[in-house]
């Protein structure tokens, strides 16, 4: 059990490092396109949000692949595709239960789920911050032009 906890924590640290690198890439991406965020155009904002979302999702998929690689290395799966599927279910905290690991390594599943909750949360907060800034700029531009926002 202790070996699984140490393995899991090691992979969690690796995933955290990848998440930090991707957040830095996302910040760089955002800074290079900040002029588009200041633009009140919906299309300009959508292009920034789409690119940011792609970066963050690719980062999460990379972390899923790291966990899958560990599962293959431990002999839990013979094919990477099966390990990736199982890892994605764990990371997203879906918990289907259609594919389970052996009792020897099954503690890694909940550890990956905890890791997924945190990393998806970090991605969501970065995405939300950019989206809020874009919406604020659109509202400010509409107020300046005298247009009123329609209330549903």
N, C-alpha and C positions, 0 to 999 in steps of 0.2 A: 504494500500500500504506500509506504514512504517513497519508494522509487517512482511510482505513478504520480504522486504529488510533486516530487522534484522535477520529473519530466514535464508535467503539465505547467508548472510555474516557469520553467525554462522556456517553453514554447510561448507562454503568455508574455514573457518579457520580450521575446523575439517579435511577437505580433505588435506589442506596444512600440517597439522601435520602428517597425514598418509603418504603423499608424502615424507616428510623429513625422517620419519622412514624407508620408503622403500629405499630411496637414501642411507641412512646409511647402510642398509642391502646389497644393491647393491655394495657399496664401500667395505664392509667386504668380500662379495663374490669375488669381483675382486681381492682384496689384497691376499686372500687365494689361488688364481689361477694365480697370477702374473707371476709365473714361466712358465705357459703355454703361456702367452702373449709374453714373451721374446723368446719363441720357434718359429722359423720361419715356423712351420708346419701350413698349412691351417686348418687341422682337429682340432688341439689344439686350434687355434684361434676361430674356429667355435663353439667349445664346450663352450668357455667362453662367446661368444656373444649370443649363444642360451640361456644359463642360465640367463644371464643378461636381455635379452629380456623377458623371462618368468616372472622374478621378477617384471619388470616394468609394464608389461601388467596386471599381477595379482593385482598390486597396483591400476592401473586405473580401473579395474573391481571392486575392493573394494570401490573405491570412487563412482562409478556408483551405487553400492548397497546402500551406505549411502544415496544418493539422493533418490533412490527408496523407501527406508524405510521412509524417510520424507514424500514422496507423499502418501504412504499407511497410515501413521499416520494421515495425514491431511484429509483423506477420499477421495482423488482424484481417487484412484484405490482400487478395492476390492481384487485383486490378486497381490501378489508380482511380479509374472512373467510379468504381464502387466506393472507395474510400472518400472520394471527393463528395459524392452524394451524401454519404453518412455524415461527413464533416459539415456540409452545408445545413443539414437538418439540425445538428447539434448547435452550430454557430448561431443559427436563426432562432434557436430555442423552440423549434416546432415539436420535436419529440415524437415523431411518428411511431417509432418502435418497430417498424417493419424490418430494419436491419439493426442488429445489436452486436456489440463486441463481446469477446469472451470474458468470463468473470475476472480473469487475470488483469485486464486493462480497462474494464468498463468504467472505472472512476474517472478516466480521461474525458468521457462524454460530458459529465456535469461541469468539469473544469473548462472545457471548451465552450459550453453554454454561458458560463459566467464571463469568460473572455469575450464572447460574441455580444452579450448585453452591453458591456462597457464600450467595446469598439464601435458597435453600431450607434450607441448613444453619442459618442464623440463625433462620428460622421454626421449624425442628425443635427447636433448642435451647430456644427460648422455650416451645414447647408441652410439651416434656419436663420442663422445670423446674416448670411448673404441675401437670402430671400426677403428678410425684413428690411434690410437696407435698400433693396431695389424698390420694394413697395413704398417705403417712405419717400424715396426720390420721385416716384410717379405721383404720389399725393402732393408733394411740394410743387411739382411742375404744374399740376392741375390747379392748385390754389393760385399760383402766380398768374396763370393764364385766365383766371376767372371761372374756370369750369368747376362744376360741382360734382362730387362723387355721388353716384346713385346708391341709395340705401336699399337693401333687399327687403 
